């Protein structure tokens, strides 16, 4: 922001970078889960599938919403600060 970015641009940049990492981690997690389903199926109750698409969708939605909220609120607060005041304080 000290070089001319608007608070909206800074907020979008922080959200995009952090949610890209979250999406990559979620993709790796889901892919690795498919490889260990035999181990996981032994811990599940009778009648529950280890590859339940509804459970995977709910897990991914919860993860993405939680990650977006945990990034959005601090980023919004950081974008409101005046960079000149922050630089003078340092």
PDB file of N, CA, C and O in Angstrom, chain B, residues numbered from 101:
ATOM      1  N   UNK B 101       0.821  -1.179   0.000  1.00  0.00           N
ATOM      2  CA  UNK B 101       0.000   0.000   0.000  1.00  0.00           C
ATOM      3  C   UNK B 101       0.869   1.248   0.000  1.00  0.00           C
ATOM      4  O   UNK B 101       0.445   2.301  -0.475  1.00  0.00           O
ATOM      5  N   UNK B 102       2.064   1.137   0.522  1.00  0.00           N
ATOM      6  CA  UNK B 102       2.959   2.292   0.527  1.00  0.00           C
ATOM      7  C   UNK B 102       3.404   2.643  -0.884  1.00  0.00           C
ATOM      8  O   UNK B 102       3.858   3.762  -1.123  1.00  0.00           O
ATOM      9  N   UNK B 103       3.286   1.722  -1.810  1.00  0.00           N
ATOM     10  CA  UNK B 103       3.688   1.984  -3.192  1.00  0.00           C
ATOM     11  C   UNK B 103       2.504   2.307  -4.099  1.00  0.00           C
ATOM     12  O   UNK B 103       2.670   2.396  -5.315  1.00  0.00           O
ATOM     13  N   UNK B 104       1.314   2.484  -3.527  1.00  0.00           N
ATOM     14  CA  UNK B 104       0.186   2.945  -4.325  1.00  0.00           C
ATOM     15  C   UNK B 104      -0.973   1.981  -4.455  1.00  0.00           C
ATOM     16  O   UNK B 104      -1.947   2.308  -5.134  1.00  0.00           O
ATOM     17  N   UNK B 105      -0.923   0.840  -3.854  1.00  0.00           N
ATOM     18  CA  UNK B 105      -2.046  -0.096  -3.933  1.00  0.00           C
ATOM     19  C   UNK B 105      -3.196   0.411  -3.066  1.00  0.00           C
ATOM     20  O   UNK B 105      -2.977   1.019  -2.018  1.00  0.00           O
ATOM     21  N   UNK B 106      -4.396   0.156  -3.508  1.00  0.00           N
ATOM     22  CA  UNK B 106      -5.562   0.531  -2.719  1.00  0.00           C
ATOM     23  C   UNK B 106      -5.806  -0.537  -1.653  1.00  0.00           C
ATOM     24  O   UNK B 106      -5.312  -1.658  -1.778  1.00  0.00           O
ATOM     25  N   UNK B 107      -6.555  -0.203  -0.615  1.00  0.00           N
ATOM     26  CA  UNK B 107      -6.864  -1.226   0.393  1.00  0.00           C
ATOM     27  C   UNK B 107      -7.582  -2.435  -0.194  1.00  0.00           C
ATOM     28  O   UNK B 107      -7.363  -3.561   0.253  1.00  0.00           O
ATOM     29  N   UNK B 108      -8.437  -2.216  -1.191  1.00  0.00           N
ATOM     30  CA  UNK B 108      -9.126  -3.338  -1.833  1.00  0.00           C
ATOM     31  C   UNK B 108      -8.182  -4.270  -2.562  1.00  0.00           C
ATOM     32  O   UNK B 108      -8.337  -5.490  -2.507  1.00  0.00           O
ATOM     33  N   UNK B 109      -7.195  -3.691  -3.253  1.00  0.00           N
ATOM     34  CA  UNK B 109      -6.204  -4.517  -3.946  1.00  0.00           C
ATOM     35  C   UNK B 109      -5.359  -5.318  -2.957  1.00  0.00           C
ATOM     36  O   UNK B 109      -5.057  -6.488  -3.191  1.00  0.00           O
ATOM     37  N   UNK B 110      -4.983  -4.680  -1.859  1.00  0.00           N
ATOM     38  CA  UNK B 110      -4.185  -5.379  -0.850  1.00  0.00           C
ATOM     39  C   UNK B 110      -4.986  -6.521  -0.226  1.00  0.00           C
ATOM     40  O   UNK B 110      -4.453  -7.606   0.003  1.00  0.00           O
ATOM     41  N   UNK B 111      -6.261  -6.274   0.045  1.00  0.00           N
ATOM     42  CA  UNK B 111      -7.120  -7.308   0.620  1.00  0.00           C
ATOM     43  C   UNK B 111      -7.270  -8.488  -0.335  1.00  0.00           C
ATOM     44  O   UNK B 111      -7.165  -9.642   0.080  1.00  0.00           O
ATOM     45  N   UNK B 112      -7.514  -8.202  -1.608  1.00  0.00           N
ATOM     46  CA  UNK B 112      -7.641  -9.284  -2.595  1.00  0.00           C
ATOM     47  C   UNK B 112      -6.347 -10.070  -2.746  1.00  0.00           C
ATOM     48  O   UNK B 112      -6.376 -11.291  -2.902  1.00  0.00           O
ATOM     49  N   UNK B 113      -5.221  -9.384  -2.702  1.00  0.00           N
ATOM     50  CA  UNK B 113      -3.931 -10.067  -2.803  1.00  0.00           C
ATOM     51  C   UNK B 113      -3.722 -11.025  -1.641  1.00  0.00           C
ATOM     52  O   UNK B 113      -3.312 -12.168  -1.842  1.00  0.00           O
ATOM     53  N   UNK B 114      -4.001 -10.566  -0.428  1.00  0.00           N
ATOM     54  CA  UNK B 114      -3.825 -11.430   0.738  1.00  0.00           C
ATOM     55  C   UNK B 114      -4.778 -12.620   0.695  1.00  0.00           C
ATOM     56  O   UNK B 114      -4.384 -13.742   1.015  1.00  0.00           O
ATOM     57  N   UNK B 115      -6.025 -12.385   0.302  1.00  0.00           N
ATOM     58  CA  UNK B 115      -6.988 -13.479   0.202  1.00  0.00           C
ATOM     59  C   UNK B 115      -6.579 -14.487  -0.869  1.00  0.00           C
ATOM     60  O   UNK B 115      -6.633 -15.695  -0.641  1.00  0.00           O
ATOM     61  N   UNK B 116      -6.172 -13.991  -2.034  1.00  0.00           N
ATOM     62  CA  UNK B 116      -5.811 -14.888  -3.134  1.00  0.00           C
ATOM     63  C   UNK B 116      -4.609 -15.755  -2.767  1.00  0.00           C
ATOM     64  O   UNK B 116      -4.611 -16.959  -3.024  1.00  0.00           O
ATOM     65  N   UNK B 117      -3.590 -15.153  -2.173  1.00  0.00           N
ATOM     66  CA  UNK B 117      -2.395 -15.922  -1.838  1.00  0.00           C
ATOM     67  C   UNK B 117      -2.665 -16.969  -0.762  1.00  0.00           C
ATOM     68  O   UNK B 117      -2.207 -18.106  -0.869  1.00  0.00           O
ATOM     69  N   UNK B 118      -3.397 -16.591   0.258  1.00  0.00           N
ATOM     70  CA  UNK B 118      -3.636 -17.546   1.333  1.00  0.00           C
ATOM     71  C   UNK B 118      -4.614 -18.634   0.918  1.00  0.00           C
ATOM     72  O   UNK B 118      -4.418 -19.797   1.272  1.00  0.00           O
ATOM     73  N   UNK B 119      -5.660 -18.289   0.180  1.00  0.00           N
ATOM     74  CA  UNK B 119      -6.620 -19.319  -0.231  1.00  0.00           C
ATOM     75  C   UNK B 119      -6.043 -20.244  -1.304  1.00  0.00           C
ATOM     76  O   UNK B 119      -6.501 -21.377  -1.456  1.00  0.00           O
ATOM     77  N   UNK B 120      -5.049 -19.770  -2.043  1.00  0.00           N
ATOM     78  CA  UNK B 120      -4.352 -20.659  -2.981  1.00  0.00           C
ATOM     79  C   UNK B 120      -3.614 -21.750  -2.213  1.00  0.00           C
ATOM     80  O   UNK B 120      -3.639 -22.917  -2.602  1.00  0.00           O
ATOM     81  N   UNK B 121      -2.960 -21.366  -1.124  1.00  0.00           N
ATOM     82  CA  UNK B 121      -2.274 -22.359  -0.292  1.00  0.00           C
ATOM     83  C   UNK B 121      -3.260 -23.322   0.359  1.00  0.00           C
ATOM     84  O   UNK B 121      -2.995 -24.521   0.449  1.00  0.00           O
ATOM     85  N   UNK B 122      -4.390 -22.800   0.808  1.00  0.00           N
ATOM     86  CA  UNK B 122      -5.409 -23.653   1.429  1.00  0.00           C
ATOM     87  C   UNK B 122      -5.964 -24.637   0.399  1.00  0.00           C
ATOM     88  O   UNK B 122      -6.141 -25.817   0.703  1.00  0.00           O
ATOM     89  N   UNK B 123      -6.235 -24.164  -0.807  1.00  0.00           N
ATOM     90  CA  UNK B 123      -6.764 -25.044  -1.854  1.00  0.00           C
ATOM     91  C   UNK B 123      -5.754 -26.125  -2.229  1.00  0.00           C
ATOM     92  O   UNK B 123      -6.128 -27.277  -2.449  1.00  0.00           O
ATOM     93  N   UNK B 124      -4.483 -25.759  -2.302  1.00  0.00           N
ATOM     94  CA  UNK B 124      -3.449 -26.760  -2.607  1.00  0.00           C
ATOM     95  C   UNK B 124      -3.360 -27.799  -1.494  1.00  0.00           C
ATOM     96  O   UNK B 124      -3.247 -28.995  -1.765  1.00  0.00           O
ATOM     97  N   UNK B 125      -3.411 -27.352  -0.267  1.00  0.00           N
ATOM     98  CA  UNK B 125      -3.376 -28.287   0.865  1.00  0.00           C
ATOM     99  C   UNK B 125      -4.599 -29.182   0.903  1.00  0.00           C
ATOM    100  O   UNK B 125      -4.492 -30.368   1.214  1.00  0.00           O
ATOM    101  N   UNK B 126      -5.768 -28.620   0.589  1.00  0.00           N
ATOM    102  CA  UNK B 126      -6.995 -29.421   0.562  1.00  0.00           C
ATOM    103  C   UNK B 126      -6.930 -30.462  -0.551  1.00  0.00           C
ATOM    104  O   UNK B 126      -7.345 -31.606  -0.358  1.00  0.00           O
ATOM    105  N   UNK B 127      -6.416 -30.073  -1.706  1.00  0.00           N
ATOM    106  CA  UNK B 127      -6.302 -31.016  -2.819  1.00  0.00           C
ATOM    107  C   UNK B 127      -5.343 -32.156  -2.465  1.00  0.00           C
ATOM    108  O   UNK B 127      -5.628 -33.320  -2.745  1.00  0.00           O
ATOM    109  N   UNK B 128      -4.217 -31.821  -1.856  1.00  0.00           N
ATOM    110  CA  UNK B 128      -3.282 -32.870  -1.445  1.00  0.00           C
ATOM    111  C   UNK B 128      -3.884 -33.757  -0.365  1.00  0.00           C
ATOM    112  O   UNK B 128      -3.665 -34.968  -0.356  1.00  0.00           O
ATOM    113  N   UNK B 129      -4.638 -33.157   0.543  1.00  0.00           N
ATOM    114  CA  UNK B 129      -5.275 -33.929   1.602  1.00  0.00           C
ATOM    115  C   UNK B 129      -6.320 -34.888   1.074  1.00  0.00           C
ATOM    116  O   UNK B 129      -6.383 -36.039   1.507  1.00  0.00           O
ATOM    117  N   UNK B 130      -7.140 -34.428   0.144  1.00  0.00           N
ATOM    118  CA  UNK B 130      -8.167 -35.300  -0.428  1.00  0.00           C
ATOM    119  C   UNK B 130      -7.514 -36.409  -1.249  1.00  0.00           C
ATOM    120  O   UNK B 130      -7.935 -37.564  -1.185  1.00  0.00           O
ATOM    121  N   UNK B 131      -6.490 -36.057  -2.015  1.00  0.00           N
ATOM    122  CA  UNK B 131      -5.800 -37.073  -2.813  1.00  0.00           C
ATOM    123  C   UNK B 131      -5.141 -38.123  -1.927  1.00  0.00           C
ATOM    124  O   UNK B 131      -5.197 -39.314  -2.231  1.00  0.00           O
ATOM    125  N   UNK B 132      -4.520 -37.691  -0.835  1.00  0.00           N
ATOM    126  CA  UNK B 132      -3.875 -38.667   0.046  1.00  0.00           C
ATOM    127  C   UNK B 132      -4.895 -39.502   0.802  1.00  0.00           C
ATOM    128  O   UNK B 132      -4.615 -40.645   1.163  1.00  0.00           O
ATOM    129  N   UNK B 133      -6.070 -38.946   1.043  1.00  0.00           N
ATOM    130  CA  UNK B 133      -7.118 -39.703   1.726  1.00  0.00           C
ATOM    131  C   UNK B 133      -7.578 -40.887   0.878  1.00  0.00           C
ATOM    132  O   UNK B 133      -7.887 -41.953   1.410  1.00  0.00           O
ATOM    133  N   UNK B 134      -7.623 -40.702  -0.422  1.00  0.00           N
ATOM    134  CA  UNK B 134      -8.032 -41.796  -1.292  1.00  0.00           C
ATOM    135  C   UNK B 134      -7.051 -42.969  -1.219  1.00  0.00           C
ATOM    136  O   UNK B 134      -7.436 -44.116  -1.444  1.00  0.00           O
ATOM    137  N   UNK B 135      -5.783 -42.679  -0.904  1.00  0.00           N
ATOM    138  CA  UNK B 135      -4.787 -43.744  -0.822  1.00  0.00           C
ATOM    139  C   UNK B 135      -4.830 -44.504   0.500  1.00  0.00           C
ATOM    140  O   UNK B 135      -4.337 -45.630   0.576  1.00  0.00           O
ATOM    141  N   UNK B 136      -5.402 -43.918   1.530  1.00  0.00           N
ATOM    142  CA  UNK B 136      -5.425 -44.581   2.829  1.00  0.00           C
ATOM    143  C   UNK B 136      -6.838 -44.987   3.243  1.00  0.00           C
ATOM    144  O   UNK B 136      -7.111 -45.147   4.433  1.00  0.00           O
ATOM    145  N   UNK B 137      -7.730 -45.155   2.278  1.00  0.00           N
ATOM    146  CA  UNK B 137      -9.114 -45.498   2.616  1.00  0.00           C
ATOM    147  C   UNK B 137      -9.229 -46.882   3.247  1.00  0.00           C
ATOM    148  O   UNK B 137     -10.128 -47.116   4.054  1.00  0.00           O
ATOM    149  N   UNK B 138      -8.350 -47.784   2.898  1.00  0.00           N
ATOM    150  CA  UNK B 138      -8.410 -49.114   3.520  1.00  0.00           C
ATOM    151  C   UNK B 138      -8.153 -49.024   5.012  1.00  0.00           C
ATOM    152  O   UNK B 138      -8.822 -49.690   5.803  1.00  0.00           O
ATOM    153  N   UNK B 139      -7.201 -48.215   5.394  1.00  0.00           N
ATOM    154  CA  UNK B 139      -6.909 -48.039   6.821  1.00  0.00           C
ATOM    155  C   UNK B 139      -8.055 -47.320   7.515  1.00  0.00           C
ATOM    156  O   UNK B 139      -8.451 -47.689   8.621  1.00  0.00           O
ATOM    157  N   UNK B 140      -8.580 -46.301   6.869  1.00  0.00           N
ATOM    158  CA  UNK B 140      -9.661 -45.529   7.473  1.00  0.00           C
ATOM    159  C   UNK B 140     -10.953 -46.317   7.588  1.00  0.00           C
ATOM    160  O   UNK B 140     -11.713 -46.117   8.536  1.00  0.00           O
ATOM    161  N   UNK B 141     -11.217 -47.205   6.646  1.00  0.00           N
ATOM    162  CA  UNK B 141     -12.483 -47.934   6.680  1.00  0.00           C
ATOM    163  C   UNK B 141     -12.583 -48.844   7.893  1.00  0.00           C
ATOM    164  O   UNK B 141     -13.695 -49.171   8.310  1.00  0.00           O
ATOM    165  N   UNK B 142     -11.490 -49.258   8.466  1.00  0.00           N
ATOM    166  CA  UNK B 142     -11.512 -50.077   9.669  1.00  0.00           C
ATOM    167  C   UNK B 142     -11.971 -49.309  10.904  1.00  0.00           C
ATOM    168  O   UNK B 142     -12.452 -49.910  11.864  1.00  0.00           O
ATOM    169  N   UNK B 143     -11.829 -47.998  10.885  1.00  0.00           N
ATOM    170  CA  UNK B 143     -12.219 -47.175  12.030  1.00  0.00           C
ATOM    171  C   UNK B 143     -13.652 -46.655  11.931  1.00  0.00           C
ATOM    172  O   UNK B 143     -14.169 -46.093  12.897  1.00  0.00           O
ATOM    173  N   UNK B 144     -14.293 -46.832  10.795  1.00  0.00           N
ATOM    174  CA  UNK B 144     -15.635 -46.298  10.596  1.00  0.00           C
ATOM    175  C   UNK B 144     -16.698 -47.242  11.136  1.00  0.00           C
ATOM    176  O   UNK B 144     -16.487 -48.451  11.240  1.00  0.00           O
ATOM    177  N   UNK B 145     -17.834 -46.669  11.474  1.00  0.00           N
ATOM    178  CA  UNK B 145     -18.959 -47.478  11.937  1.00  0.00           C
ATOM    179  C   UNK B 145     -19.526 -48.277  10.763  1.00  0.00           C
ATOM    180  O   UNK B 145     -19.273 -47.956   9.602  1.00  0.00           O
ATOM    181  N   UNK B 146     -20.280 -49.303  11.072  1.00  0.00           N
ATOM    182  CA  UNK B 146     -20.862 -50.151  10.035  1.00  0.00           C
ATOM    183  C   UNK B 146     -21.823 -49.329   9.171  1.00  0.00           C
ATOM    184  O   UNK B 146     -22.632 -48.560   9.691  1.00  0.00           O
ATOM    185  N   UNK B 147     -21.728 -49.494   7.875  1.00  0.00           N
ATOM    186  CA  UNK B 147     -22.623 -48.817   6.954  1.00  0.00           C
ATOM    187  C   UNK B 147     -22.133 -47.465   6.489  1.00  0.00           C
ATOM    188  O   UNK B 147     -22.806 -46.819   5.686  1.00  0.00           O
ATOM    189  N   UNK B 148     -20.982 -47.011   6.966  1.00  0.00           N
ATOM    190  CA  UNK B 148     -20.436 -45.715   6.560  1.00  0.00           C
ATOM    191  C   UNK B 148     -19.310 -45.964   5.570  1.00  0.00           C
ATOM    192  O   UNK B 148     -18.403 -46.755   5.830  1.00  0.00           O
ATOM    193  N   UNK B 149     -19.375 -45.282   4.434  1.00  0.00           N
ATOM    194  CA  UNK B 149     -18.367 -45.453   3.397  1.00  0.00           C
ATOM    195  C   UNK B 149     -17.194 -44.499   3.630  1.00  0.00           C
ATOM    196  O   UNK B 149     -17.381 -43.352   4.033  1.00  0.00           O
ATOM    197  N   UNK B 150     -16.000 -44.987   3.373  1.00  0.00           N
ATOM    198  CA  UNK B 150     -14.812 -44.143   3.511  1.00  0.00           C
ATOM    199  C   UNK B 150     -14.706 -43.143   2.376  1.00  0.00           C
ATOM    200  O   UNK B 150     -13.982 -42.154   2.496  1.00  0.00           O
ATOM    201  N   UNK B 151     -15.402 -43.372   1.288  1.00  0.00           N
ATOM    202  CA  UNK B 151     -15.370 -42.482   0.132  1.00  0.00           C
ATOM    203  C   UNK B 151     -16.706 -41.763  -0.049  1.00  0.00           C
ATOM    204  O   UNK B 151     -17.153 -41.576  -1.180  1.00  0.00           O
ATOM    205  N   UNK B 152     -17.338 -41.365   1.024  1.00  0.00           N
ATOM    206  CA  UNK B 152     -18.620 -40.685   0.973  1.00  0.00           C
ATOM    207  C   UNK B 152     -18.442 -39.287   0.377  1.00  0.00           C
ATOM    208  O   UNK B 152     -17.768 -38.452   0.979  1.00  0.00           O
ATOM    209  N   UNK B 153     -19.029 -39.015  -0.788  1.00  0.00           N
ATOM    210  CA  UNK B 153     -18.827 -37.699  -1.413  1.00  0.00           C
ATOM    211  C   UNK B 153     -19.443 -36.551  -0.612  1.00  0.00           C
ATOM    212  O   UNK B 153     -18.926 -35.435  -0.651  1.00  0.00           O
ATOM    213  N   UNK B 154     -20.519 -36.799   0.102  1.00  0.00           N
ATOM    214  CA  UNK B 154     -21.128 -35.756   0.912  1.00  0.00           C
ATOM    215  C   UNK B 154     -20.207 -35.356   2.069  1.00  0.00           C
ATOM    216  O   UNK B 154     -20.098 -34.175   2.398  1.00  0.00           O
ATOM    217  N   UNK B 155     -19.553 -36.328   2.676  1.00  0.00           N
ATOM    218  CA  UNK B 155     -18.617 -36.034   3.763  1.00  0.00           C
ATOM    219  C   UNK B 155     -17.415 -35.239   3.251  1.00  0.00           C
ATOM    220  O   UNK B 155     -16.957 -34.303   3.907  1.00  0.00           O
ATOM    221  N   UNK B 156     -16.912 -35.615   2.086  1.00  0.00           N
ATOM    222  CA  UNK B 156     -15.789 -34.877   1.505  1.00  0.00           C
ATOM    223  C   UNK B 156     -16.192 -33.454   1.152  1.00  0.00           C
ATOM    224  O   UNK B 156     -15.430 -32.520   1.398  1.00  0.00           O
ATOM    225  N   UNK B 157     -17.370 -33.275   0.581  1.00  0.00           N
ATOM    226  CA  UNK B 157     -17.833 -31.935   0.228  1.00  0.00           C
ATOM    227  C   UNK B 157     -18.046 -31.078   1.471  1.00  0.00           C
ATOM    228  O   UNK B 157     -17.700 -29.896   1.473  1.00  0.00           O
ATOM    229  N   UNK B 158     -18.607 -31.657   2.521  1.00  0.00           N
ATOM    230  CA  UNK B 158     -18.817 -30.912   3.761  1.00  0.00           C
ATOM    231  C   UNK B 158     -17.488 -30.541   4.408  1.00  0.00           C
ATOM    232  O   UNK B 158     -17.335 -29.439   4.934  1.00  0.00           O
ATOM    233  N   UNK B 159     -16.534 -31.456   4.367  1.00  0.00           N
ATOM    234  CA  UNK B 159     -15.215 -31.181   4.934  1.00  0.00           C
ATOM    235  C   UNK B 159     -14.518 -30.069   4.164  1.00  0.00           C
ATOM    236  O   UNK B 159     -13.937 -29.170   4.772  1.00  0.00           O
ATOM    237  N   UNK B 160     -14.567 -30.114   2.844  1.00  0.00           N
ATOM    238  CA  UNK B 160     -13.923 -29.081   2.048  1.00  0.00           C
ATOM    239  C   UNK B 160     -14.598 -27.726   2.223  1.00  0.00           C
ATOM    240  O   UNK B 160     -13.922 -26.701   2.316  1.00  0.00           O
ATOM    241  N   UNK B 161     -15.921 -27.716   2.267  1.00  0.00           N
ATOM    242  CA  UNK B 161     -16.641 -26.455   2.458  1.00  0.00           C
ATOM    243  C   UNK B 161     -16.312 -25.849   3.819  1.00  0.00           C
ATOM    244  O   UNK B 161     -16.085 -24.643   3.920  1.00  0.00           O
ATOM    245  N   UNK B 162     -16.283 -26.665   4.856  1.00  0.00           N
ATOM    246  CA  UNK B 162     -15.950 -26.167   6.192  1.00  0.00           C
ATOM    247  C   UNK B 162     -14.523 -25.633   6.235  1.00  0.00           C
ATOM    248  O   UNK B 162     -14.268 -24.579   6.819  1.00  0.00           O
ATOM    249  N   UNK B 163     -13.608 -26.346   5.629  1.00  0.00           N
ATOM    250  CA  UNK B 163     -12.216 -25.915   5.599  1.00  0.00           C
ATOM    251  C   UNK B 163     -12.062 -24.590   4.872  1.00  0.00           C
ATOM    252  O   UNK B 163     -11.380 -23.693   5.368  1.00  0.00           O
ATOM    253  N   UNK B 164     -12.680 -24.450   3.709  1.00  0.00           N
ATOM    254  CA  UNK B 164     -12.534 -23.232   2.923  1.00  0.00           C
ATOM    255  C   UNK B 164     -13.200 -22.036   3.590  1.00  0.00           C
ATOM    256  O   UNK B 164     -12.648 -20.936   3.572  1.00  0.00           O
ATOM    257  N   UNK B 165     -14.366 -22.230   4.174  1.00  0.00           N
ATOM    258  CA  UNK B 165     -15.050 -21.122   4.859  1.00  0.00           C
ATOM    259  C   UNK B 165     -14.253 -20.683   6.083  1.00  0.00           C
ATOM    260  O   UNK B 165     -14.104 -19.486   6.330  1.00  0.00           O
ATOM    261  N   UNK B 166     -13.746 -21.634   6.842  1.00  0.00           N
ATOM    262  CA  UNK B 166     -12.954 -21.297   8.020  1.00  0.00           C
ATOM    263  C   UNK B 166     -11.661 -20.586   7.635  1.00  0.00           C
ATOM    264  O   UNK B 166     -11.274 -19.607   8.273  1.00  0.00           O
ATOM    265  N   UNK B 167     -10.999 -21.072   6.603  1.00  0.00           N
ATOM    266  CA  UNK B 167      -9.757 -20.438   6.158  1.00  0.00           C
ATOM    267  C   UNK B 167     -10.024 -19.037   5.610  1.00  0.00           C
ATOM    268  O   UNK B 167      -9.255 -18.113   5.875  1.00  0.00           O
ATOM    269  N   UNK B 168     -11.096 -18.873   4.856  1.00  0.00           N
ATOM    270  CA  UNK B 168     -11.424 -17.557   4.307  1.00  0.00           C
ATOM    271  C   UNK B 168     -11.727 -16.567   5.426  1.00  0.00           C
ATOM    272  O   UNK B 168     -11.295 -15.416   5.365  1.00  0.00           O
ATOM    273  N   UNK B 169     -12.456 -16.996   6.436  1.00  0.00           N
ATOM    274  CA  UNK B 169     -12.772 -16.100   7.549  1.00  0.00           C
ATOM    275  C   UNK B 169     -11.523 -15.759   8.352  1.00  0.00           C
ATOM    276  O   UNK B 169     -11.358 -14.621   8.792  1.00  0.00           O
ATOM    277  N   UNK B 170     -10.640 -16.744   8.546  1.00  0.00           N
ATOM    278  CA  UNK B 170      -9.439 -16.489   9.341  1.00  0.00           C
ATOM    279  C   UNK B 170      -8.440 -15.602   8.607  1.00  0.00           C
ATOM    280  O   UNK B 170      -7.551 -15.030   9.237  1.00  0.00           O
ATOM    281  N   UNK B 171      -8.568 -15.479   7.298  1.00  0.00           N
ATOM    282  CA  UNK B 171      -7.708 -14.587   6.529  1.00  0.00           C
ATOM    283  C   UNK B 171      -8.389 -13.240   6.301  1.00  0.00           C
ATOM    284  O   UNK B 171      -7.733 -12.199   6.355  1.00  0.00           O
ATOM    285  N   UNK B 172      -9.674 -13.251   6.052  1.00  0.00           N
ATOM    286  CA  UNK B 172     -10.380 -12.035   5.667  1.00  0.00           C
ATOM    287  C   UNK B 172     -10.369 -10.980   6.771  1.00  0.00           C
ATOM    288  O   UNK B 172     -10.041  -9.823   6.508  1.00  0.00           O
ATOM    289  N   UNK B 173     -10.716 -11.350   7.983  1.00  0.00           N
ATOM    290  CA  UNK B 173     -10.850 -10.359   9.045  1.00  0.00           C
ATOM    291  C   UNK B 173      -9.527  -9.691   9.416  1.00  0.00           C
ATOM    292  O   UNK B 173      -9.501  -8.466   9.535  1.00  0.00           O
ATOM    293  N   UNK B 174      -8.422 -10.428   9.607  1.00  0.00           N
ATOM    294  CA  UNK B 174      -7.145  -9.742   9.863  1.00  0.00           C
ATOM    295  C   UNK B 174      -6.657  -8.931   8.653  1.00  0.00           C
ATOM    296  O   UNK B 174      -6.050  -7.873   8.817  1.00  0.00           O
ATOM    297  N   UNK B 175      -6.924  -9.430   7.444  1.00  0.00           N
ATOM    298  CA  UNK B 175      -6.506  -8.704   6.243  1.00  0.00           C
ATOM    299  C   UNK B 175      -7.279  -7.404   6.099  1.00  0.00           C
ATOM    300  O   UNK B 175      -6.713  -6.378   5.724  1.00  0.00           O
ATOM    301  N   UNK B 176      -8.567  -7.446   6.395  1.00  0.00           N
ATOM    302  CA  UNK B 176      -9.382  -6.237   6.311  1.00  0.00           C
ATOM    303  C   UNK B 176      -8.892  -5.207   7.324  1.00  0.00           C
ATOM    304  O   UNK B 176      -8.832  -4.013   7.028  1.00  0.00           O
ATOM    305  N   UNK B 177      -8.546  -5.670   8.504  1.00  0.00           N
ATOM    306  CA  UNK B 177      -8.043  -4.756   9.523  1.00  0.00           C
ATOM    307  C   UNK B 177      -6.691  -4.177   9.103  1.00  0.00           C
ATOM    308  O   UNK B 177      -6.448  -2.986   9.294  1.00  0.00           O
ATOM    309  N   UNK B 178      -5.820  -4.992   8.543  1.00  0.00           N
ATOM    310  CA  UNK B 178      -4.502  -4.516   8.108  1.00  0.00           C
ATOM    311  C   UNK B 178      -4.619  -3.547   6.939  1.00  0.00           C
ATOM    312  O   UNK B 178      -3.814  -2.623   6.820  1.00  0.00           O
ATOM    313  N   UNK B 179      -5.604  -3.743   6.080  1.00  0.00           N
ATOM    314  CA  UNK B 179      -5.767  -2.871   4.920  1.00  0.00           C
ATOM    315  C   UNK B 179      -6.271  -1.488   5.316  1.00  0.00           C
ATOM    316  O   UNK B 179      -6.140  -0.547   4.533  1.00  0.00           O
ATOM    317  N   UNK B 180      -6.835  -1.343   6.494  1.00  0.00           N
ATOM    318  CA  UNK B 180      -7.355  -0.043   6.929  1.00  0.00           C
ATOM    319  C   UNK B 180      -6.263   0.885   7.476  1.00  0.00           C
ATOM    320  O   UNK B 180      -6.485   2.091   7.588  1.00  0.00           O
ATOM    321  N   UNK B 181      -5.099   0.346   7.815  1.00  0.00           N
ATOM    322  CA  UNK B 181      -4.042   1.182   8.371  1.00  0.00           C
ATOM    323  C   UNK B 181      -3.423   2.063   7.298  1.00  0.00           C
ATOM    324  O   UNK B 181      -3.293   1.663   6.141  1.00  0.00           O
ATOM    325  N   UNK B 182      -3.047   3.262   7.703  1.00  0.00           N
ATOM    326  CA  UNK B 182      -2.352   4.165   6.804  1.00  0.00           C
ATOM    327  C   UNK B 182      -0.872   3.776   6.774  1.00  0.00           C
ATOM    328  O   UNK B 182      -0.232   3.731   7.824  1.00  0.00           O
ATOM    329  N   UNK B 183      -0.320   3.495   5.595  1.00  0.00           N
ATOM    330  CA  UNK B 183       1.074   3.041   5.533  1.00  0.00           C
ATOM    331  C   UNK B 183       2.067   4.108   6.014  1.00  0.00           C
ATOM    332  O   UNK B 183       3.115   3.758   6.556  1.00  0.00           O
ATOM    333  N   UNK B 184       1.766   5.385   5.830  1.00  0.00           N
ATOM    334  CA  UNK B 184       2.692   6.422   6.281  1.00  0.00           C
ATOM    335  C   UNK B 184       2.816   6.449   7.800  1.00  0.00           C
ATOM    336  O   UNK B 184       3.909   6.631   8.337  1.00  0.00           O
ATOM    337  N   UNK B 185       1.714   6.270   8.476  1.00  0.00           N
ATOM    338  CA  UNK B 185       1.734   6.237   9.938  1.00  0.00           C
ATOM    339  C   UNK B 185       2.550   5.034  10.409  1.00  0.00           C
ATOM    340  O   UNK B 185       3.346   5.142  11.342  1.00  0.00           O
ATOM    341  N   UNK B 186       2.350   3.907   9.768  1.00  0.00           N
ATOM    342  CA  UNK B 186       3.081   2.695  10.134  1.00  0.00           C
ATOM    343  C   UNK B 186       4.579   2.854   9.859  1.00  0.00           C
ATOM    344  O   UNK B 186       5.401   2.454  10.684  1.00  0.00           O
ATOM    345  N   UNK B 187       4.941   3.429   8.717  1.00  0.00           N
ATOM    346  CA  UNK B 187       6.348   3.609   8.394  1.00  0.00           C
ATOM    347  C   UNK B 187       7.018   4.629   9.321  1.00  0.00           C
ATOM    348  O   UNK B 187       8.183   4.461   9.681  1.00  0.00           O
ATOM    349  N   UNK B 188       6.308   5.664   9.703  1.00  0.00           N
ATOM    350  CA  UNK B 188       6.883   6.666  10.633  1.00  0.00           C
ATOM    351  C   UNK B 188       7.084   6.059  12.015  1.00  0.00           C
ATOM    352  O   UNK B 188       8.032   6.409  12.718  1.00  0.00           O
ATOM    353  N   UNK B 189       6.198   5.156  12.404  1.00  0.00           N
ATOM    354  CA  UNK B 189       6.321   4.532  13.716  1.00  0.00           C
ATOM    355  C   UNK B 189       7.552   3.629  13.788  1.00  0.00           C
ATOM    356  O   UNK B 189       8.200   3.522  14.830  1.00  0.00           O
ATOM    357  N   UNK B 190       7.858   2.990  12.678  1.00  0.00           N
ATOM    358  CA  UNK B 190       9.031   2.110  12.632  1.00  0.00           C
ATOM    359  C   UNK B 190      10.273   2.959  12.680  1.00  0.00           C
ATOM    360  O   UNK B 190      11.384   2.429  12.653  1.00  0.00           O
TER     361      UNK B 190
END
